């Protein structure tokens, strides 16, 4: 089994869900960091969720991120495991309002 650390950067996430990570075949992915930053001049609300078998499971839903603030959804002692075909998605309440930084460990 190969272990590979990877990061995913998503700029200006808005009101359409952005797929941040999609897990490929024969892969397990551990999210070790997920940060959502407000890049606007007004507070926003953000949601992050995993889509598995066409069902959405929220890590956080409609959380407020203040102006200039960052919400750490996954980090520190908390980790989240994704399996083949899972997708991590993020959406914001305002257009082009959030930058997303995701750090993962892929095991193949």
Sine and cosine of phi, psi and omega as CSV:
sin_phi,cos_phi,sin_psi,cos_psi,sin_omega,cos_omega
0.00,0.00,0.72,-0.70,0.04,-1.00
-0.98,-0.18,0.69,-0.73,0.06,-1.00
-0.93,-0.36,0.81,-0.59,-0.04,-1.00
-0.73,-0.69,0.84,-0.55,0.11,-0.99
-0.99,0.16,0.69,-0.73,-0.02,-1.00
-0.61,-0.79,0.46,-0.89,0.12,-0.99
-0.82,-0.57,0.49,-0.87,0.05,-1.00
-0.82,-0.58,0.75,-0.66,-0.02,-1.00
-0.88,-0.47,0.80,-0.59,0.04,-1.00
-0.81,-0.59,0.88,-0.48,-0.05,-1.00
-0.99,-0.17,0.60,-0.80,0.13,-0.99
0.84,0.55,0.72,0.70,0.09,-1.00
-0.91,0.41,0.63,-0.77,-0.06,-1.00
-0.73,-0.69,-0.66,-0.75,-0.17,-0.99
-0.99,0.11,-0.05,1.00,0.16,-0.99
-0.96,-0.27,0.70,-0.71,-0.04,-1.00
-0.86,0.52,0.76,-0.64,0.07,-1.00
-0.98,-0.19,0.80,-0.60,0.08,-1.00
-0.99,0.16,0.91,-0.42,-0.09,-1.00
-1.00,0.04,-0.69,0.73,-0.02,-1.00
-0.63,-0.77,0.71,-0.70,0.19,-0.98
-0.83,-0.56,0.78,-0.63,-0.07,-1.00
-1.00,0.05,0.80,-0.60,-0.01,-1.00
-0.99,0.17,0.04,-1.00,-0.01,-1.00
-0.88,0.47,0.58,-0.81,0.06,-1.00
0.82,0.57,0.58,0.81,-0.03,-1.00
-0.74,-0.68,0.61,-0.79,0.20,-0.98
-0.88,-0.47,0.67,-0.75,-0.03,-1.00
-0.82,-0.57,0.78,-0.62,0.08,-1.00
-0.96,-0.29,0.87,-0.49,0.09,-1.00
-0.98,0.22,0.86,-0.52,-0.01,-1.00
-0.94,-0.33,-0.18,0.98,0.06,-1.00
-0.33,-0.94,0.73,-0.69,0.07,-1.00
-0.59,-0.81,0.93,-0.36,-0.02,-1.00
-0.85,-0.53,0.69,-0.72,0.01,-1.00
-0.87,-0.50,0.88,-0.48,-0.07,-1.00
-0.94,-0.34,0.72,-0.70,0.08,-1.00
-0.99,0.16,0.85,-0.52,-0.03,-1.00
-0.95,-0.33,0.26,0.97,-0.04,-1.00
-0.94,-0.34,-0.07,-1.00,0.01,-1.00
-0.98,-0.21,0.22,0.98,0.05,-1.00
-0.70,-0.72,0.43,-0.90,0.09,-1.00
-0.88,0.48,0.52,-0.85,0.07,-1.00
-0.79,-0.62,0.26,-0.97,0.19,-0.98
-0.90,-0.44,0.58,-0.81,-0.04,-1.00
-0.73,-0.68,0.44,-0.90,0.10,-0.99
-0.73,-0.69,0.57,-0.82,0.10,-1.00
-0.75,-0.66,0.72,-0.69,-0.05,-1.00
-0.50,-0.87,0.33,-0.94,0.04,-1.00
-0.96,-0.30,0.76,-0.65,0.13,-0.99
-0.98,-0.19,0.87,-0.49,0.01,-1.00
-0.74,-0.67,0.85,-0.53,-0.02,-1.00
0.79,0.61,0.69,0.72,0.06,-1.00
0.92,0.38,0.28,0.96,0.06,-1.00
-0.89,-0.46,0.70,-0.72,0.00,-1.00
-1.00,-0.08,0.75,-0.66,0.03,-1.00
-0.84,-0.54,0.91,-0.42,-0.11,-0.99
-0.98,0.17,0.74,-0.68,0.22,-0.98
-0.99,0.11,-0.60,0.80,0.08,-1.00
-0.41,-0.91,0.60,-0.80,-0.06,-1.00
-0.74,-0.68,0.83,-0.56,0.09,-1.00
0.81,0.59,0.71,0.71,0.04,-1.00
-1.00,0.08,0.67,-0.75,-0.01,-1.00
-0.99,0.15,0.72,-0.69,0.11,-0.99
-0.88,-0.48,0.89,-0.45,-0.05,-1.00
-0.94,0.34,0.24,-0.97,0.05,-1.00
-0.82,0.57,0.78,-0.62,0.01,-1.00
0.97,0.26,0.11,0.99,-0.08,-1.00
-0.99,-0.17,0.25,-0.97,0.06,-1.00
-0.75,-0.66,0.69,-0.73,0.08,-1.00
-0.96,-0.27,0.86,-0.52,0.06,-1.00
-1.00,-0.07,0.95,-0.31,-0.05,-1.00
-1.00,0.09,-0.67,0.74,0.05,-1.00
-0.76,-0.65,0.73,-0.68,0.02,-1.00
0.18,-0.98,0.03,-1.00,-0.03,-1.00
0.88,0.47,-0.79,-0.62,-0.02,-1.00
-0.98,0.19,-0.30,0.95,-0.04,-1.00
-0.99,0.12,0.70,-0.72,0.09,-1.00
-0.72,-0.70,0.37,-0.93,0.06,-1.00
-0.72,-0.70,0.74,-0.67,-0.05,-1.00
-0.98,-0.18,0.72,-0.70,0.11,-0.99
-0.90,-0.44,0.53,-0.85,0.04,-1.00
-0.87,-0.49,0.07,-1.00,-0.05,-1.00
-0.71,0.70,0.75,-0.66,0.04,-1.00
0.97,0.22,-0.07,1.00,0.12,-0.99
-0.94,0.35,0.49,-0.87,0.07,-1.00
-0.73,-0.68,0.73,-0.69,0.10,-0.99
-1.00,-0.09,0.80,-0.61,-0.05,-1.00
-0.78,-0.63,0.48,-0.88,0.01,-1.00
-0.71,-0.70,0.60,-0.80,0.05,-1.00
-0.62,-0.78,0.50,-0.87,-0.01,-1.00
-0.83,-0.56,0.29,-0.96,-0.01,-1.00
-0.99,0.16,-0.20,0.98,-0.05,-1.00
-0.75,-0.66,0.49,-0.87,-0.01,-1.00
-0.90,0.43,0.65,-0.76,0.09,-1.00
0.70,0.71,0.81,0.58,-0.18,-0.98
-0.86,-0.51,-0.16,0.99,-0.09,-1.00
-0.70,-0.72,0.68,-0.73,0.18,-0.98
-0.98,-0.21,0.66,-0.75,-0.08,-1.00
-0.84,-0.54,0.78,-0.62,0.08,-1.00
-0.86,-0.51,0.84,-0.54,-0.04,-1.00
-0.83,-0.56,0.77,-0.63,0.07,-1.00
-0.91,-0.41,0.73,-0.69,-0.05,-1.00
-0.67,-0.75,0.31,-0.95,0.18,-0.98
-0.89,-0.46,0.90,-0.44,0.05,-1.00
-1.00,-0.09,0.74,-0.67,0.05,-1.00
-0.89,-0.46,0.88,-0.48,-0.02,-1.00
-0.85,-0.52,0.00,0.00,0.00,0.00
